[in-house]
Amino acid sequence: MAGTRPRADRWRSEASFFDSLAERLAPEPGVDRSVLERYQRARRPWFNKEYRFRLLGDVRGRAVLDVGCGGGDNAVLLAALGARVTGIDLSPKLVELARRRAEALGVAGSTRFVCAPLETADLGAERFDVVWGDGILHHVVDELDAVLGRLVQVARPGALFVFAEPVSLLRALRWLRRRVPIHTDATPDERPLEPAELATLRRHLPDMRVRRFGLLGRFNRFIVGGAGFERASGGRRALANVACLVDQAILNVPPATRLASSIVVSGHARGSAGPGG
């Protein structure tokens, strides 16, 4: 569980961890055409990421802030689909990797990458139509309220916020997690979001919608293998589809909602609610 400590210590720790991760990654030469087509069409919203891209709709010409952009996987994909993307991350090496990926794909002109803590970053005069975060809020649980307030400041009125986050919603599992330490490849300050953090999110996004994922679907990385969904065999893709369809039939009906291991949160900031995403 994350503990309260000076933010500068957290920033250094997170940057060091993700710099080490960047050294183990090699830049992709671009985005596979099948990946572009998958997220442009977003025909299978029972998959977490396709659901998020369906929420976004047509991103052409829209200004997107990718919070915790990492190595730029989402940023370059959004730019390839026509968005103007600003990515921000603490890790200098991941930011450099993101820049190389954007250049390789030919979208460097529609991307900008900032290496800085969100709390202090100079994002210029851009006001964002979309604020996108993929697994970032659970790294800032101690400052979640302030971070969300900062994101609201840089968003346009009516901007759409979309976050995908790991969660721990079942009290018994949280109790077990605290008493049975399990080694994971994680930073010292991260932990899944709990009901208290969801309440904080709702204060900032009063029309917040939550979609739950990750019961059977959490095994899809083993089902489709390292090549990814697009390159997996038809049988493996079919099995992954079934796992996620079953999850959607189960996880979004109480009381099974608490069994979800991940969620997608979407909504509009208080005082600037726009049309549904």
C-alpha positions as CSV (number, residue, x, y, z in Angstrom):
1,M,0.0,0.0,0.0
2,A,1.3,3.5,-0.8
3,G,2.5,5.5,2.1
4,T,2.5,9.3,2.5
5,R,5.9,10.7,1.8
6,P,7.3,13.9,0.2
7,R,6.2,14.2,-3.4
8,A,9.8,14.8,-4.5
9,D,10.8,11.4,-3.2
10,R,7.9,9.8,-5.0
11,W,8.8,11.5,-8.2
12,R,12.4,10.3,-8.0
13,S,11.4,6.7,-7.2
14,E,8.8,6.5,-10.0
15,A,11.2,8.1,-12.6
16,S,14.0,5.6,-11.6
17,F,11.7,2.6,-11.8
18,F,10.3,3.6,-15.3
19,D,13.7,4.6,-16.6
20,S,14.8,1.0,-15.8
21,L,11.7,-0.3,-17.6
22,A,12.5,1.9,-20.7
23,E,15.9,0.3,-21.0
24,R,14.3,-3.1,-21.4
25,L,12.0,-1.9,-24.2
26,A,12.8,-1.5,-27.9
27,P,11.0,1.2,-29.9
28,E,8.4,-0.3,-32.3
29,P,9.0,0.8,-35.9
30,G,5.4,2.0,-36.0
31,V,1.8,0.9,-35.3
32,D,0.6,-2.2,-37.1
33,R,-2.2,-1.5,-39.6
34,S,-4.4,-4.1,-37.9
35,V,-4.0,-2.3,-34.6
36,L,-4.9,1.0,-36.1
37,E,-8.0,-0.5,-37.7
38,R,-9.0,-2.2,-34.4
39,Y,-9.1,1.0,-32.4
40,Q,-10.4,3.1,-35.1
41,R,-13.5,0.9,-35.4
42,A,-13.7,-0.2,-31.8
43,R,-16.2,-2.9,-32.6
44,R,-15.7,-5.0,-29.5
45,P,-16.4,-2.8,-26.4
46,W,-16.2,-5.8,-24.2
47,F,-12.4,-5.3,-24.4
48,N,-11.2,-2.6,-22.1
49,K,-9.2,-0.5,-24.6
50,E,-11.7,-0.9,-27.4
51,Y,-14.4,0.4,-25.0
52,R,-12.3,3.4,-24.2
53,F,-11.7,4.2,-27.9
54,R,-15.4,3.8,-28.5
55,L,-16.0,6.4,-25.8
56,L,-13.6,8.8,-27.6
57,G,-15.3,8.5,-31.0
58,D,-13.7,10.5,-33.8
59,V,-10.5,12.1,-32.4
60,R,-9.5,13.9,-35.6
61,G,-8.4,17.5,-34.7
62,R,-9.0,17.1,-31.0
63,A,-6.5,18.0,-28.4
64,V,-5.7,15.1,-26.2
65,L,-3.6,15.0,-23.0
66,D,-2.1,11.6,-22.3
67,V,-1.3,11.6,-18.6
68,G,1.5,9.2,-17.7
69,C,2.1,8.5,-21.4
70,G,5.0,6.1,-20.8
71,G,6.7,5.0,-24.0
72,G,4.0,6.6,-26.1
73,D,1.9,3.5,-27.1
74,N,-1.4,5.3,-26.7
75,A,-0.1,8.8,-27.7
76,V,1.2,7.7,-31.1
77,L,-2.0,5.6,-31.7
78,L,-4.2,8.6,-31.0
79,A,-2.1,10.8,-33.2
80,A,-2.2,8.3,-36.0
81,L,-6.0,8.5,-35.7
82,G,-5.9,12.3,-36.2
83,A,-5.6,13.7,-32.7
84,R,-3.2,16.4,-31.5
85,V,-1.5,14.7,-28.5
86,T,0.5,16.0,-25.6
87,G,2.0,13.2,-23.5
88,I,3.4,13.8,-20.1
89,D,5.5,11.4,-18.0
90,L,8.1,11.5,-15.2
91,S,10.6,9.2,-16.9
92,P,13.1,10.9,-19.2
93,K,13.9,7.6,-20.9
94,L,10.3,6.7,-21.6
95,V,9.6,10.1,-22.9
96,E,12.5,9.8,-25.3
97,L,11.2,6.4,-26.3
98,A,7.8,8.0,-27.0
99,R,9.4,10.7,-29.2
100,R,11.3,8.0,-31.2
101,R,8.1,6.1,-31.7
102,A,6.3,9.2,-32.9
103,E,9.0,9.9,-35.4
104,A,9.0,6.3,-36.7
105,L,5.3,6.4,-37.3
106,G,5.4,9.9,-38.9
107,V,3.3,11.6,-36.3
108,A,6.0,13.7,-34.6
109,G,4.3,16.9,-35.9
110,S,1.1,16.1,-34.1
111,T,2.6,15.0,-30.8
112,R,4.4,16.8,-28.0
113,F,6.0,15.1,-25.0
114,V,6.7,16.7,-21.7
115,C,9.0,15.2,-19.1
116,A,7.8,16.6,-15.7
117,P,5.6,15.9,-12.8
118,L,2.0,16.7,-13.7
119,E,1.7,18.8,-10.5
120,T,4.3,21.3,-11.8
121,A,4.4,20.8,-15.6
122,D,4.1,23.7,-17.9
123,L,1.6,22.5,-20.5
124,G,1.5,25.8,-22.3
125,A,-1.7,27.5,-23.5
126,E,-3.3,24.3,-24.9
127,R,-6.7,23.5,-23.5
128,F,-7.6,19.8,-23.9
129,D,-10.7,18.3,-25.4
130,V,-9.8,14.9,-23.9
131,V,-7.9,13.9,-20.8
132,W,-6.7,10.3,-21.1
133,G,-5.0,8.2,-18.5
134,D,-4.0,4.6,-18.8
135,G,-3.0,3.2,-15.4
136,I,-1.8,6.5,-13.9
137,L,-4.1,7.5,-11.0
138,H,-3.2,4.5,-8.9
139,H,0.3,5.9,-8.8
140,V,-0.8,9.1,-7.1
141,V,-3.4,8.0,-4.6
142,D,-1.9,10.2,-1.9
143,E,-2.4,13.3,-4.1
144,L,-5.4,12.2,-6.1
145,D,-7.6,15.1,-5.3
146,A,-4.9,17.6,-6.2
147,V,-4.0,15.8,-9.4
148,L,-7.6,15.7,-10.6
149,G,-7.9,19.4,-9.8
150,R,-4.9,20.1,-11.9
151,L,-6.3,18.1,-14.8
152,V,-9.6,20.0,-14.6
153,Q,-7.7,23.2,-14.9
154,V,-6.1,22.3,-18.2
155,A,-9.2,20.9,-19.8
156,R,-11.7,22.8,-21.9
157,P,-15.3,23.2,-20.7
158,G,-17.1,19.9,-21.6
159,A,-13.8,18.0,-22.0
160,L,-14.1,14.2,-21.8
161,F,-12.0,12.4,-19.1
162,V,-11.3,8.7,-19.6
163,F,-9.2,6.7,-17.1
164,A,-8.4,3.0,-17.0
165,E,-7.3,1.8,-13.6
166,P,-6.7,-1.3,-11.5
167,V,-9.1,-1.6,-8.5
168,S,-9.6,-3.5,-5.3
169,L,-13.3,-3.2,-4.4
170,L,-13.8,-6.3,-2.2
171,R,-12.9,-5.7,1.5
172,A,-11.9,-9.3,2.1
173,L,-9.3,-9.2,-0.8
174,R,-7.9,-5.9,0.5
175,W,-7.5,-7.5,4.0
176,L,-5.7,-10.4,2.5
177,R,-3.5,-8.2,0.3
178,R,-2.3,-6.3,3.4
179,R,-1.4,-9.5,5.2
180,V,0.0,-11.7,2.4
181,P,2.7,-9.6,0.6
182,I,3.0,-10.8,-3.0
183,H,5.9,-9.6,-5.1
184,T,4.8,-7.7,-8.2
185,D,6.7,-5.6,-10.7
186,A,5.3,-2.4,-9.2
187,T,6.5,0.9,-7.8
188,P,6.6,1.4,-4.0
189,D,3.8,4.1,-4.2
190,E,1.2,2.4,-6.3
191,R,-1.8,0.4,-5.3
192,P,-5.2,-0.4,-6.9
193,L,-7.9,2.2,-6.4
194,E,-10.4,1.5,-3.6
195,P,-13.9,2.9,-3.0
196,A,-12.5,6.0,-1.3
197,E,-10.6,7.0,-4.5
198,L,-13.7,6.4,-6.6
199,A,-15.6,8.8,-4.4
200,T,-12.8,11.4,-5.0
201,L,-13.1,10.9,-8.7
202,R,-16.9,11.4,-8.6
203,R,-16.4,14.7,-6.8
204,H,-14.5,15.9,-9.8
205,L,-16.6,14.1,-12.4
206,P,-20.2,14.3,-11.2
207,D,-21.6,12.5,-14.2
208,M,-19.0,9.7,-13.8
209,R,-19.7,6.4,-15.4
210,V,-17.9,3.2,-14.5
211,R,-17.4,0.1,-16.6
212,R,-15.9,-3.0,-15.0
213,F,-13.4,-5.5,-16.4
214,G,-11.0,-8.1,-15.5
215,L,-12.3,-11.3,-14.0
216,L,-11.8,-13.9,-16.7
217,G,-10.4,-11.3,-19.0
218,R,-7.3,-10.8,-16.8
219,F,-6.1,-14.2,-18.2
220,N,-6.2,-13.0,-21.8
221,R,-2.5,-12.2,-21.9
222,F,-1.9,-15.9,-21.4
223,I,-4.6,-16.9,-23.8
224,V,-3.4,-14.8,-26.8
225,G,0.3,-15.0,-25.9
226,G,3.1,-12.5,-26.4
227,A,2.3,-11.7,-30.0
228,G,-0.9,-9.9,-28.9
229,F,-4.5,-10.2,-29.9
230,E,-4.1,-9.1,-33.5
231,R,-1.5,-11.8,-34.3
232,A,-3.0,-14.6,-32.3
233,S,-4.7,-17.6,-33.9
234,G,-8.5,-17.5,-34.6
235,G,-9.1,-20.0,-31.8
236,R,-7.2,-17.9,-29.2
237,R,-8.9,-14.7,-30.3
238,A,-12.3,-16.5,-30.0
239,L,-11.5,-17.6,-26.5
240,A,-10.4,-14.1,-25.4
241,N,-13.6,-12.7,-26.8
242,V,-15.7,-15.2,-24.8
243,A,-13.7,-14.4,-21.6
244,C,-14.4,-10.7,-21.9
245,L,-18.0,-11.2,-23.0
246,V,-18.7,-13.3,-19.9
247,D,-17.0,-10.6,-17.7
248,Q,-19.3,-8.0,-19.1
249,A,-22.3,-10.1,-18.4
250,I,-21.2,-10.7,-14.8
251,L,-19.1,-7.7,-13.5
252,N,-21.6,-4.9,-14.2
253,V,-24.4,-6.5,-12.2
254,P,-24.4,-6.1,-8.4
255,P,-23.1,-7.6,-6.2
256,A,-20.5,-9.1,-8.7
257,T,-19.2,-5.6,-9.5
258,R,-16.8,-5.9,-6.6
259,L,-15.0,-8.8,-8.3
260,A,-13.6,-6.5,-11.0
261,S,-9.8,-6.1,-11.1
262,S,-9.9,-3.0,-13.4
263,I,-12.3,-0.3,-14.4
264,V,-12.8,2.4,-17.0
265,V,-14.0,5.7,-15.6
266,S,-15.4,8.4,-17.9
267,G,-17.1,11.7,-17.3
268,H,-16.9,15.5,-17.5
269,A,-15.5,17.9,-14.9
270,R,-17.8,19.6,-12.4
271,G,-19.2,22.8,-13.9
272,S,-18.3,21.8,-17.5
273,A,-20.5,18.8,-18.2
274,G,-20.8,18.1,-21.9
275,P,-22.6,15.5,-23.9
276,G,-22.1,11.8,-23.0
277,G,-18.9,10.4,-24.4
